[in-house]
Amino acid sequence: MDFLIKENILIDKIIEQALLEDIGTGDITSESIVPSDLKAKGIIKTSEEGVVAGLDIA
């Protein structure tokens, strides 16, 4: 099996497990501390160039 296919299958399983964790009662921690109508923006400032990892999964 091709390496990229194996990697994609693994990524799919990680995402599936993360979603299954919150099915039913939902994410109790987030629901208790974050207002449901909250919208946010963020800015990342760095002093040096870097690499952002995980965007293909996010």
Sequence and secondary structure as in RCSB ss.txt:
>XXXX:A:sequence
MDFLIKENILIDKIIEQALLEDIGTGDITSESIVPSDLKAKGIIKTSEEGVVAGLDIA
>XXXX:A:secstr
  HHHHHHHHHHHHHHHHHHHHTTT  HHHHHHS TT         SS      TTT 
